[in-house]
Amino acid sequence: MAASRYTFWVLILVVAIAGLSQGLSIPLLAVLLEKQGVSSMTNGLNAAALYIGMVLISPFLEIPLRRFGYRTTIIFGLMLVTTATALIPMFSHLAVWFVLRLLMGIGDSGLHYSSQMWVTKIAAPQNRGRDLSIYGLAYGVGFSAGPLGLNLLPFGLWVPFGTLIVLYAVAFVLLGRMKNEFPDVIVQTEKKQNKYAVVLRLGWLALIPSFLYGFMETSLNGSFPVYALRTGLSIEWVSVILPSFVVGSIILQMPLGSLSDKIGRKRVMTACALIGGIAFFLFPLSGENVWLMMLLLAIAGAAVGSFYSLGLAFAADILPASMVPTAGIIAGINFGIASILAPNVNGVLMEVWEPWTIFWLMGAFLLVFAAACLAARRGTPHSEHVPVPMQKQG
């Protein structure tokens, strides 16, 4: 038990570093491209490379996880991210940055998938929501601190990237002191290709939050800096406004996770989707009032910033243990697809319509999800924590 908790807390520190890296690199590169005069659509396409990498690698992550274990897979992912981060400031060509961000996406996906599955495995069922919320909290703390690194740019282009590399070195040291572990045997269904179909059929509602979270996170960190600069806000204000979403999620991350352990994930996610949707719909009314922007983003973050972890916990509640790794892969693919779509859809909206429509789109997605939760509640009379019977084995 003590060894499991030590592993848990090391993973928490590592994911906080990974969150800080992603929280800085996304807006940093968006700002650098905007300063080069790159269009918002091209900027969005380049940002999508990170998530294209995630989507490409996600279907194959079970293979190294089962063969090499959790720690080795995490270290491999971290090596890719570190290498790409070190090479980015050496080049300024869009095509090179696209490839490097693709590698970052592959590394990030391997790191997060392995760590999420490791935390899910060692968490006690009655505390799963709380432990996954702590995981999300650690990522959120790092992610919220990331945009503050934009203030390092005046000291030189290499300074923010060099800071990230130092933090990666700390993560390598922490991981090197851990004992590698392997996942439980993943039970296959009669036909391998049906495994994903079964998980989608049984856990579709639990897998939507990963898509929503990916869309919101990328919209705010990839598109909001462009939106802000075009509406007259300085980079310094962007670095302060952006973290407010994640800071809001930090405040309620653990309380929502613990509450979902007691009253159910669906009830919590339904209420949070409604509150978050309303906050996004109200955002355009803030005009140029920076403090009102921060308040509305904090409210939205408090409501929906824990969606990914809540969705994963819900999937672990309603699916057999052997299918949870598959659900994690689908969640990662959903996150990646949403993150690819977000900067491109938002780029088009900002070019052909009003910039603030990107917030209405996020609000509409959340309200539709709340309606889906209510419809599923009516059609599901049994407890949402009752596990689904195991599939017949071939």
C-alpha positions in Angstrom: 0.0 0.0 0.0 2.8 2.4 0.9 4.6 1.6 -2.4 1.4 2.3 -4.3 1.0 5.7 -2.7 4.6 6.6 -3.3 4.1 5.6 -7.0 0.9 7.7 -7.0 2.6 10.9 -5.7 5.6 10.6 -8.1 3.1 10.3 -11.0 1.3 13.4 -9.7 4.6 15.4 -9.7 5.5 14.1 -13.2 2.1 15.0 -14.7 2.3 18.5 -13.1 5.5 19.0 -15.1 3.9 17.7 -18.2 1.0 20.0 -17.7 3.2 23.0 -17.3 5.0 22.1 -20.5 1.8 21.9 -22.5 0.4 25.0 -20.9 3.4 27.0 -22.0 4.2 25.5 -25.4 0.7 25.9 -26.9 0.3 29.7 -26.4 4.0 30.3 -26.7 4.1 28.9 -30.3 0.8 30.6 -31.1 2.2 34.0 -30.1 5.5 33.4 -32.0 3.6 32.5 -35.2 1.2 35.5 -34.8 4.2 37.8 -34.5 5.6 36.4 -37.7 2.4 37.4 -39.4 1.0 33.9 -39.9 -2.8 33.8 -40.5 -5.0 32.4 -37.8 -6.0 29.5 -40.0 -2.4 28.5 -40.6 -1.6 29.1 -37.0 -4.4 26.8 -36.0 -3.3 24.1 -38.5 0.3 24.2 -37.1 -1.1 23.9 -33.5 -3.2 20.9 -34.6 0.1 18.9 -35.3 0.4 18.2 -31.6 -3.0 16.6 -31.5 -2.6 14.8 -34.9 0.4 13.1 -33.2 -1.9 12.1 -30.3 -4.5 10.6 -32.5 -2.0 8.7 -34.7 -0.3 7.0 -31.8 -3.3 6.4 -29.5 -4.6 3.2 -31.1 -1.2 1.6 -30.6 -0.4 2.6 -27.0 -1.7 -0.6 -25.4 1.1 -2.6 -27.1 4.1 -0.9 -25.4 2.2 -0.5 -22.2 1.6 -4.3 -22.0 5.1 -5.2 -23.3 7.3 -2.7 -21.5 5.2 -1.5 -18.6 4.0 1.8 -17.3 7.3 3.5 -16.4 9.1 2.6 -19.5 6.3 3.9 -21.7 6.2 7.2 -19.7 10.0 7.6 -20.1 9.8 7.0 -23.8 7.1 9.6 -24.2 9.1 12.1 -22.1 12.2 11.5 -24.2 10.2 12.5 -27.4 8.8 15.6 -25.8 12.2 16.7 -24.5 13.9 16.2 -27.8 11.2 18.1 -29.7 11.3 21.0 -27.2 15.0 21.4 -27.5 14.8 21.5 -31.3 12.0 24.0 -31.7 14.0 27.2 -31.0 16.6 26.0 -33.5 14.3 26.4 -36.4 11.6 28.8 -37.5 10.2 27.0 -40.6 6.5 26.1 -40.3 7.0 22.6 -41.7 9.8 21.8 -39.2 7.7 23.1 -36.3 4.8 20.9 -37.6 6.9 17.8 -37.5 8.3 18.7 -34.0 4.9 19.3 -32.6 3.8 16.0 -34.1 6.5 14.3 -32.1 5.5 16.2 -29.0 1.9 15.0 -29.5 3.1 11.4 -29.7 5.2 11.7 -26.6 2.5 13.6 -24.6 0.0 10.9 -25.5 2.2 8.0 -24.4 3.1 9.9 -21.1 -0.5 10.8 -20.2 -2.1 7.5 -21.2 0.4 5.4 -19.2 0.2 7.6 -16.2 -3.6 7.7 -16.3 -3.9 4.0 -16.5 -1.4 3.5 -13.7 -3.3 5.8 -11.4 -6.6 4.1 -12.3 -5.1 0.7 -11.5 -3.7 1.6 -8.1 -6.7 3.7 -7.0 -9.2 2.0 -4.7 -12.7 1.9 -6.3 -14.3 3.9 -3.4 -11.7 6.7 -3.9 -11.2 6.5 -7.7 -12.9 9.9 -8.3 -10.8 11.6 -5.6 -7.5 10.1 -6.8 -8.2 10.9 -10.5 -9.2 14.4 -9.4 -5.8 14.8 -7.7 -4.2 13.7 -11.0 -6.3 16.2 -12.9 -5.5 18.8 -10.2 -1.7 18.3 -10.7 -2.0 18.6 -14.4 -4.2 21.7 -13.9 -1.7 23.4 -11.6 1.1 22.8 -14.1 -1.1 23.9 -17.0 -2.2 27.1 -15.3 1.4 28.0 -14.5 2.5 27.4 -18.1 1.3 30.6 -19.8 3.2 32.6 -17.2 6.3 31.5 -19.0 5.3 33.9 -21.8 6.9 36.5 -19.6 10.3 34.9 -20.1 10.3 35.7 -23.8 11.9 39.2 -23.3 15.0 37.5 -21.9 15.5 35.5 -25.1 13.8 32.9 -27.2 15.7 30.1 -25.6 14.8 30.9 -22.0 11.2 29.5 -21.9 12.3 26.4 -23.8 15.4 25.9 -21.6 13.2 26.2 -18.5 11.0 23.3 -19.8 14.1 21.1 -20.4 15.3 21.6 -16.8 11.8 20.5 -15.6 12.0 17.5 -17.9 15.3 16.5 -16.3 13.6 16.6 -12.9 10.9 14.3 -14.2 13.5 11.8 -15.5 15.1 11.7 -12.1 11.8 11.0 -10.4 10.8 8.3 -12.8 14.3 6.7 -12.6 13.7 6.0 -8.9 10.4 4.2 -9.4 9.8 0.5 -9.9 8.3 -0.4 -13.2 4.9 -2.1 -13.2 2.7 -3.8 -15.8 -1.0 -3.7 -16.4 -3.3 -6.6 -15.6 -4.0 -9.0 -18.5 -6.3 -7.3 -20.9 -9.2 -9.6 -21.6 -10.1 -9.8 -25.3 -13.6 -10.1 -26.7 -14.4 -12.8 -29.3 -13.3 -10.6 -32.2 -10.5 -8.1 -31.5 -12.1 -5.4 -33.7 -15.3 -5.6 -31.6 -13.5 -4.5 -28.4 -13.7 -0.8 -29.4 -17.3 -1.2 -30.5 -18.3 -2.8 -27.2 -16.6 0.0 -25.2 -18.3 2.6 -27.3 -21.7 1.0 -26.9 -21.4 0.6 -23.1 -19.5 3.7 -22.2 -20.3 6.3 -24.9 -21.5 8.9 -22.4 -18.4 8.5 -20.3 -16.2 9.1 -23.4 -17.8 12.4 -24.5 -16.2 14.5 -21.7 -12.7 13.8 -23.1 -13.8 15.3 -26.4 -15.3 18.4 -24.8 -12.3 19.0 -22.6 -9.9 18.7 -25.5 -12.0 21.2 -27.5 -12.2 23.7 -24.7 -8.5 23.4 -23.6 -7.2 23.9 -27.2 -9.7 26.7 -27.9 -8.5 28.7 -24.9 -4.8 28.0 -25.2 -4.4 27.9 -29.0 -7.1 30.3 -30.2 -7.6 32.7 -27.3 -4.1 34.3 -27.6 -4.9 35.1 -31.3 -8.3 36.4 -30.4 -6.9 38.5 -27.6 -4.1 40.1 -29.6 -6.6 41.0 -32.4 -8.9 42.6 -29.8 -6.1 44.8 -28.4 -5.0 42.8 -25.3 -1.3 42.6 -24.6 0.6 39.4 -24.2 1.0 40.2 -20.5 -2.8 40.2 -20.1 -3.1 37.0 -22.1 -0.6 35.3 -19.7 -2.8 36.4 -16.7 -6.3 35.7 -18.3 -5.5 32.2 -19.6 -4.6 30.6 -16.3 -8.0 31.7 -14.8 -9.8 28.8 -16.5 -7.4 26.2 -15.0 -7.2 28.0 -11.6 -11.0 27.7 -11.5 -10.8 24.0 -12.2 -8.1 23.6 -9.5 -10.4 25.1 -6.9 -13.2 22.5 -7.5 -11.2 19.6 -8.9 -11.0 17.5 -5.7 -14.4 18.5 -4.2 -16.1 17.5 -7.5 -14.2 14.2 -7.6 -15.1 13.4 -4.0 -18.7 14.5 -4.6 -18.9 12.2 -7.7 -17.8 9.3 -5.5 -20.9 9.9 -3.3 -23.7 11.0 -5.6 -22.6 9.7 -9.0 -20.6 11.0 -12.0 -23.6 11.8 -14.2 -25.3 14.0 -11.7 -22.1 16.0 -11.2 -21.2 16.3 -14.9 -24.8 17.4 -15.8 -24.8 20.3 -13.4 -21.2 21.2 -14.3 -22.0 21.2 -18.1 -25.0 23.6 -17.5 -22.9 26.0 -15.4 -20.0 25.9 -17.8 -22.2 26.4 -20.9 -23.8 29.5 -19.4 -20.5 31.0 -18.5 -19.2 30.6 -22.1 -22.4 32.1 -23.5 -21.9 35.1 -21.2 -18.3 35.6 -22.1 -18.8 37.9 -25.1 -20.7 40.3 -22.8 -17.4 41.0 -20.9 -16.3 43.3 -23.8 -12.8 44.6 -22.9 -13.3 44.1 -19.1 -10.3 41.9 -18.3 -11.5 41.1 -14.8 -14.9 40.0 -16.0 -13.2 37.8 -18.5 -11.1 36.2 -15.8 -14.2 35.7 -13.6 -16.2 34.0 -16.3 -13.3 31.7 -17.4 -12.7 30.8 -13.7 -16.4 29.8 -13.4 -16.3 27.8 -16.5 -13.0 26.2 -15.4 -14.4 25.4 -12.0 -17.4 23.7 -13.6 -15.8 21.7 -16.5 -12.1 21.7 -15.8 -12.3 18.2 -14.3 -14.3 16.7 -17.2 -11.5 14.4 -18.4 -10.9 12.8 -15.1 -14.6 12.5 -14.2 -15.3 10.9 -17.6 -12.4 8.4 -17.1 -13.6 7.6 -13.5 -17.2 7.1 -14.9 -15.8 4.7 -17.6 -13.9 2.8 -14.9 -17.2 2.6 -12.9 -19.4 1.2 -15.7 -17.0 -1.0 -17.7 -15.2 -4.3 -16.8 -11.7 -3.7 -15.6 -10.3 -5.4 -18.7 -11.9 -2.8 -20.9 -10.7 0.3 -19.0 -7.4 0.5 -21.0 -9.4 0.5 -24.2 -11.7 3.2 -22.9 -8.5 5.2 -22.0 -7.3 4.9 -25.6 -10.7 6.0 -27.0 -10.7 9.0 -24.6 -7.3 9.9 -25.8 -8.4 9.7 -29.4 -11.5 11.8 -28.7 -9.3 14.4 -27.0 -6.9 14.5 -29.9 -9.6 14.8 -32.5 -11.3 17.6 -30.6 -8.0 19.4 -30.2 -7.3 19.1 -34.0 -10.8 20.5 -34.8 -10.7 23.3 -32.3 -8.0 25.6 -33.6 -9.1 25.1 -37.2 -12.8 25.6 -36.6 -12.0 28.6 -34.4 -9.6 30.0 -37.0 -12.4 29.8 -39.6 -14.9 31.5 -37.3 -12.4 34.3 -36.5 -11.8 34.9 -40.2 -15.3 34.8 -41.6 -17.5 35.7 -38.5 -17.3 37.4 -35.2 -14.3 36.3 -32.9 -16.5 35.8 -29.9 -18.5 33.0 -31.6 -15.8 30.6 -30.4 -17.2 30.9 -26.9 -20.8 30.4 -28.0 -19.7 27.2 -29.8 -18.1 25.8 -26.6 -21.2 26.8 -24.6 -23.5 25.0 -27.1 -21.4 21.8 -26.9 -21.7 21.7 -23.1 -25.5 22.3 -23.2 -25.9 19.5 -25.7 -23.9 17.2 -23.4 -26.0 18.1 -20.4 -29.1 17.2 -22.4 -27.5 13.8 -23.3 -26.8 13.2 -19.6 -30.4 13.9 -18.7 -31.7 11.6 -21.5 -29.3 8.8 -20.4 -30.5 9.3 -16.8 -34.1 8.7 -17.8 -33.2 5.7 -19.8 -30.9 4.1 -17.1 -32.9 3.1 -14.0 -30.0 1.2 -12.5 -27.2 2.6 -10.5 -24.5 4.0 -12.6 -21.9 2.4 -10.4 -23.1 -1.2 -11.1 -20.4 -2.8 -13.2 -21.3 -4.2 -16.6 -21.1 -8.0 -16.9 -17.9 -9.4 -18.5 -18.1 -10.3 -22.2 -18.1 -13.9 -23.2 -14.5 -15.1 -23.9 -13.4 -16.7 -27.0 
